[in-house]
Amino acid sequence: MFRLDGKVALITGAAGEIGSAVARLFRSQGASLALVDVNQQGVLALAEELSEAAMACQADVSTAGGCRRAVDAAVERFQRLDVLVNNAGICPRIPFLKSTEEDWDRIVAVNQKSMYFCSQAAAPHLRRTKGRIISVASYAGRAGAAANASIYSGTKGAIIAMTKAIARELAPDVTVNAVAPGAIDSAMVNVLAPDRLQALLQTIPLQRLGTVDEVAKAILFLATEGSYMTGATIDANGGWMML
């Protein structure tokens, strides 16, 4: 159960906190890895840590061309692709009334466009292996972020909607699902002042932040089990929002 022996997974945003947690967990379960990130130094260090079964690919997946190059590099190296994890994302804190067209273009490209075009580039290979697509959405895509992240919230809501639409088109060959983390112990949340963090915790039934490893385990479940799930979004939020 939960093993990935003989499988190849491509992870975008692999040098980030959730991406690297997914990479380490997948590798521990036997996967070969194509680690994709715009941060060349970070992704090279992670690939070195995870041995010869991991390749580093510096690519900007905010462009369709970057998505295609990343997928092509993975398939050229490993001759197959079984799992795509769309994890690349940014969340600059920009008030709605101060956001610009440039802000919109950048956040939408990194968060939403990358999910769409990486999935498109990977789909023919995943169809051959009966593979999986898992995208990282967010609680903010369900309920909207608390403040200063309106564009981010929109991109994460789009990921949830596109997950459903793409799942219908790729069935029955490929399952397409998402994970929507809530408040996770990471740089995105740890910028909060202590009083705001404490107030946040009081709204979460489990009374704590989640961990990147808990998010990674939800992604692993969708990558290995969950064979009768497609078009679904798993909420990993400590009960912060119950649908």
N, C-alpha and C positions, 0 to 999 in steps of 0.2 A: 504494500500500500504506500502511496505517495512517492514511489520510486520513478526516476527519470533515466534509468540506464539505457544507453543507446539513443537517447533523444537529444536534439539540438534546440536550444532556446536563444532567441535574440531579445535582449533587454535594452530599451532606450532609456536615456537618463541614468545609465548604469553607475556613474560615479557619485550620484546623489545618495542621500541617506536611505530612502526606501529602495532605490535601485540596487545599491550594493548589498543590502540585506537580502533582497530576492536572489541576487547572484550567488551569495554565499550559501543560502539554503538550497537553491537548485543544484549547485555543485556538490553539496553534501549528499544529495539524493542521486548523483550519478550523471547529471546532465553535462553535455559540452555546451559552451557558452560563447555567443557573439555579444560582446559588451560594447555598446554604442553610446557615445557622449561627445558633446562639443568640447569638453574639458579633456584635452589629450593627456596631460600629466596624470589626472585622476584615474582615467580609464586604463592607462598603461600600468599604473601601480596596482590596480585591482586585478588586472589580468595576470600580472606577475605573481601576485599572492595566490591566485587560484590555479596555477600550474598550466601545463601545456594544453590542457583541455579547454582553456579560455583564450579567446583572441580579442584584442583591443581594436576598436574601429572608431577613429575620430570622424564624426560626421555631424552636420547640421541638419537635423531632421525637421526643421521648420520650413524646409523646401521639399517639394516633391522629388527633385533630383537627389537631394541628400538621403531621402528615404530609400529610393531605388538603389543608390550606391551601397548603403548599409546592408540591405537585404542581399544584393548581388555578392558582396564580399563574404557574407556568412555562408551562402550556398556554395560559393567557389571553394571556401576552406573546408567545409564539412560535408558537402554533397547532399544535404537535405536540410529541412527546417520543420520542426514539430510544434514549437510554441513561440508566439510573439507576445511580449509584454510591453505594452505602450505605457511607459512610465514618465517620459520626458515632460517636464512642466515647470512653470515659474509662477510666482504669486507676488509681484511687486504691490506694495500697499499704496494705492493711488485713489484719492477721493474722487467720487463720481463727477463732481463739478469741475475738477481740475484735470481730468483725464483728456488725452489728446488722441488724434487719429493715429499718430505714431505708436502710442501706448497700445491702442486697440490692435493694430496690425501685428505688433510684436507678440503680445500675449496670445492672441488667437492663433498665430502661426506656430508658436512653440507647443501650445497645449492641445489645440483642436485639429489644426491642419496636419500635424505630425501623426496623430492617431489615425486620421483618415487615409493618408497616403502611405504610411508604413503598412497599414492593414491591406491596402490595395496591392502594394508591391509584394507582400508576403503571401497573399491568398492563393495564387497558382501553386506555390510550393506546398502550402499547408493542405490544399485539397489532395495532393498526392499522398500525404502522410496521415490524413484524417486528423489534422492538427487542431490547435487551440489558439484563440486570440483572447488575451486578458488585458483590459485597459484600466488605468488608475483614474477614477473619477474623484469625487469628494462629497462630503456632507453639504458643502456649499452648492453643489449642483442640484441638491434636493431642496434646500431651504434658503439658499442665498447666504453669503458670508455676512458676519456681523457688521463689519465696517471696512470701507476702503478697498474692496475687492470685487467690484461689480463685474468687471470684464472677466476676471478669473472665474467667478460664479457662473457666468454665461457659458464659458468654455467647458466647464465640468458638467453642466446640464446638457450641453450638446453632446458630450461623450456618452452620457447615459442614453440619450435618444438615438444617436448613431449606432450604439451597440445593438439596440433592438433592430434597427433597419438592416444593418449589415448581417446580423444573425439570420434574418429571414432569407437574405439573398444567398448566403453561403451554405445554408442547410441543404442536405443533411451531411455534407462533407466536413464542415468546420464548425466547431462551437465557438461562440463569440459572447463573452461575458465581461463584467466589470466589477471592480471593488471600489467602494466609496468610503475612504477613511474619514473618521471624525477628527477630534483633537488628538494629535499624535505628538509624543515627546520628541520634538525635532526643532530645527532652527526656525521653522515657520511659526511655531507656537511659543518657543522660548524667548522671543522678542517681547512678549507681553510683560507689563509691569506685574510685580508679585500680587498686588491687590486685584488686578484684572484676572490673573490666572486663577486665584482663589475663587473669585466669583464665577468663573467659567466652570471650575470643578463642581461647584454646588449645583449646576444644571445637568450634570452627567450622572445618571443613576449609579453607575459603577464607581463614581467618586474618585476617578484617576484618569490620567492620560493613557492612551494606548501606546504601544511600542512599535517601532518599525518592524520588529520580528513578528509581531502579531499580524500586521498587514501582509508581510511576506508569506506567512502560513496560509492566509486566506487565498492568496494568489497561487500558492502551490496546490491547494485543494482543487482549484479550477483547472490547473494545468495537468493534474493527474487523475483525479476522480471527477465527480460532477458530470458524468457522461450524458446524463439526461437533462442537463441545464444548458440553455442557450438563450440569449437575449436578456439575461438576468443581471441584476446588480446586487452584490453582497454588501450590506452596510456593516462596517467595522467601526462602530462609534460609541461603544459602551452604553448604548441605550439612549444616547443624546437625542436621537430622532427615531421613532418607531413607526414604521409604515404598516 
